[in-house]
Amino acid sequence: MYAFAASSAASSRRRSRWSWPRHYVGTVPAITRTRIAIHEYPWAPISANGPLLRAGRAVHPDRHLDHRRRAREQRRRGIADLVVLNTTGSEFWGFPRDEVHDPGDAHDRMLATTVSAQWRLREPAADWAAIFEAARLALLDAFTQPSKSLQQTLFGMGSAILGAVPGICEVRLALPNKHHFVVDMGAFGIANENEVYYAADRPYGLTRERCSPTTRRNAGIAWT
């Protein structure tokens, strides 16, 4: 495991570290496949004299695969632990009901989730830094749109990324529904007009989705 500190040479390090897979499959006959995974944690300066502060919670996972026998490279980029919350504009109603599942209709609720998204690049040599920023902005913009359900929002995120970044040929997302429930304060003689909520971690639903255009590069070993 390697830790990369921030410096003016950061961009050159990013370019050089992806030569590692090609180095191993190209110089060691016994190695036919390499897989390198790096998680990038963003940092921001606290002051001008050097101290750094971990900026937010989002993590940037990056994976590079190289298969010598198939003469193919694959790159996956993404974002994880991105916690987002929308206090209005979200609905959930019209769903199938049964004797054990009837949470009631919601026409204006809180929508919160922790985004885990990965996207596969058409070409490993693409400008992955620019692609990451464009994909992140498209994802966040899609989250701000009115929502009929978390499932709709998830599909909107994947579609927005594909529409904004032609260099991406496939997106996979996983979003847990982080429920926020209105607190019943009737026992205290207080009417809670959607002002006090509690965040529940159980139970919750986990929604997964894969989005891709009609034409895309074969995934090969990218997701294995």
C-alpha atoms as one frame of an Amber mdcrd trajectory, in Angstrom:
protein
   0.000   0.000   0.000   1.320   3.408  -0.965   0.302   6.831   0.344   0.722
   9.749  -2.025   1.242  13.129  -0.371   0.114  16.325  -2.051   2.812  18.152
  -4.002   3.414  19.932  -7.272   4.416  16.612  -8.825   1.002  15.025  -8.184
  -0.034  14.880 -11.833   3.174  13.194 -12.948   2.785  10.622 -10.156  -0.729
   9.841 -11.339   0.570   9.198 -14.845   3.469   7.064 -13.684   1.560   4.880
 -11.241  -0.545   3.486 -14.101   2.585   2.214 -15.777   2.814  -0.397 -12.992
   0.312  -2.879 -14.536   2.054  -2.727 -17.908   5.428  -3.139 -16.203   4.485
  -6.387 -14.429   2.682  -8.101 -17.306   5.365  -6.960 -19.714   8.490  -8.005
 -17.787   7.547 -11.073 -15.714   6.568 -14.099 -17.861   4.677 -15.780 -15.011
   2.350 -12.774 -14.611  -0.464 -12.549 -17.141  -2.879 -10.254 -15.332  -2.469
  -7.344 -12.939  -5.017  -5.446 -10.917  -4.180  -2.225  -9.082  -6.677  -0.397
  -6.856  -5.990   3.001  -5.330  -8.314   5.052  -3.156  -7.716   8.772  -3.347
  -8.699  10.874  -0.345  -9.084  14.579  -1.148  -7.224  17.025   1.084  -7.490
  20.786   1.437  -4.896  23.170   2.933  -5.680  24.557   6.375  -3.180  27.367
   6.094  -0.406  28.545   3.818   2.366  26.809   5.772   1.386  23.268   4.847
  -1.169  21.618   7.212  -3.916  19.714   5.432  -7.504  18.845   6.283  -9.363
  15.825   4.938 -11.951  17.454   2.672 -15.341  15.831   3.201 -15.951  12.105
   3.295 -15.998  11.189  -0.377 -13.410   8.661  -1.551 -12.187   8.329  -5.135
 -11.553   4.635  -5.928  -9.484   3.984  -9.050  -8.801   0.579 -10.574  -6.595
  -0.406 -13.484  -6.518  -3.891 -15.029  -4.111  -5.250 -17.593  -4.338  -8.686
 -19.237  -1.334  -9.623 -21.357  -2.829 -12.635 -23.124  -5.898 -10.660 -24.178
  -3.863  -7.532 -24.949  -6.436  -5.421 -23.168  -6.421  -2.760 -20.482  -9.426
  -1.659 -18.479  -9.886   1.381 -16.251 -12.537   1.921 -13.611 -12.961   5.189
 -11.779 -15.593   6.258  -9.284 -16.647   7.866  -6.069 -17.671   6.330  -2.752
 -18.948   7.463   0.663 -20.547  10.549  -0.902 -23.319  11.432   1.573 -26.089
  13.616   0.116 -29.398  14.866   1.519 -32.351  16.597  -0.134 -34.888  18.012
   2.316 -37.719  18.411  -0.192 -38.840  17.500  -3.686 -38.868  13.733  -3.118
 -41.917  11.451  -3.291 -42.684   7.769  -2.838 -46.177   6.474  -3.514 -48.103
   4.143  -5.814 -45.931   1.142  -4.918 -47.238  -2.442  -4.425 -48.593  -3.081
  -0.938 -49.037  -6.231   1.120 -49.702  -7.180   4.724 -46.101  -6.577   5.804
 -45.114  -3.602   3.648 -47.193  -0.454   3.782 -45.085   2.522   4.883 -47.696
   4.984   3.657 -47.616   7.434   0.786 -45.086  10.267   0.860 -45.550  13.265
  -1.402 -42.797  15.406   0.121 -40.098  13.679   2.143 -36.405  13.794   2.898
 -34.206  11.844   0.519 -30.777  10.867   1.790 -28.245   8.341   0.593 -24.563
   7.475   0.442 -23.520   7.303  -3.185 -21.206   4.585  -4.412 -20.612   4.911
  -8.152 -18.106   3.382 -10.545 -17.694   4.091 -14.212 -15.726   2.305 -16.880
 -13.691   4.287 -19.380 -13.766   3.614 -23.109 -10.007   4.209 -23.343  -7.584
   3.618 -20.439  -5.453   6.575 -21.523  -8.319   9.079 -21.236  -8.031  12.216
 -19.108  -9.432  10.537 -16.008  -9.094  13.615 -13.778 -11.288  15.736 -16.065
 -13.707  12.831 -16.516 -14.012  12.390 -12.758 -14.900  16.023 -12.164 -17.447
  16.086 -14.998 -19.031  12.846 -13.761 -19.176  14.096 -10.175 -20.905  17.325
 -11.197 -23.406  15.459 -13.390 -24.175  13.052 -10.561 -24.768  15.822  -8.036
 -26.910  17.818 -10.458 -29.100  14.760 -11.049 -29.575  14.340  -7.307 -30.972
  17.858  -6.980 -33.795  17.130  -9.434 -37.343  16.284  -8.234 -37.613  12.599
  -7.400 -40.462  10.096  -7.499 -38.267   7.472  -5.789 -34.665   6.684  -4.974
 -34.706   4.242  -7.879 -35.619   7.019 -10.293 -32.915   9.262  -8.847 -30.321
   6.500  -9.187 -31.197   5.957 -12.852 -31.104   9.714 -13.385 -27.588   9.855
 -11.929 -26.305   7.122 -14.224 -27.963   8.638 -17.286 -26.605  12.101 -16.441
 -23.055  10.785 -16.164 -23.272   9.016 -19.527 -24.775  12.096 -21.147 -22.169
  14.468 -19.758 -19.069  12.333 -20.295 -18.768  10.491 -23.651 -15.528   8.897
 -22.421 -17.540   6.710 -20.034 -19.164   3.582 -21.471 -20.750   2.070 -18.357
 -21.854   3.245 -14.905 -22.706   1.121 -11.879 -24.292   2.652  -8.799 -25.376
   1.448  -5.366 -27.516   3.719  -3.170 -28.888   2.808   0.264 -32.035   4.638
   1.335 -31.103   6.515   4.514 -34.564   7.071   5.972 -35.498  10.172   7.959
 -38.749   9.842   9.901 -40.874  12.555  11.472 -40.750  12.284  15.276 -44.140
  11.802  16.949 -44.166  14.447  19.692 -47.837  14.028  20.561 -46.972  12.611
  23.994 -45.567  16.035  24.861 -48.546  17.912  23.490 -46.439  19.281  20.649
 -47.436  19.232  17.007 -44.454  18.329  14.852 -45.090  19.979  11.500 -42.243
  18.239   9.667 -39.639  20.059  11.746 -38.036  17.317  13.866 -36.770  14.111
  12.259 -34.671  11.184  13.318 -32.295   9.352  11.003 -32.823   5.580  11.095
 -30.162   3.130   9.963 -32.485   0.073  10.081 -34.353  -1.049   8.143 -33.222
   0.313   4.804 -33.275  -0.611   1.148 -30.229  -0.885  -1.112 -30.774  -0.027
  -4.761 -28.283  -1.041  -7.447 -28.290  -0.158 -11.117 -26.134  -0.471 -14.225
 -26.426   2.121 -16.973 -24.760   1.900 -20.368 -25.313   3.268 -23.891 -26.311
   0.995 -26.746 -22.714   0.978 -28.001 -19.988   0.311 -25.497 -16.647  -1.384
 -25.222 -16.761  -5.006 -24.090 -16.261  -5.155 -20.325 -13.931  -8.143 -20.417
 -12.376  -8.547 -16.967 -13.209  -5.016 -15.803 -15.821  -6.043 -13.214 -14.433
  -9.429 -12.199
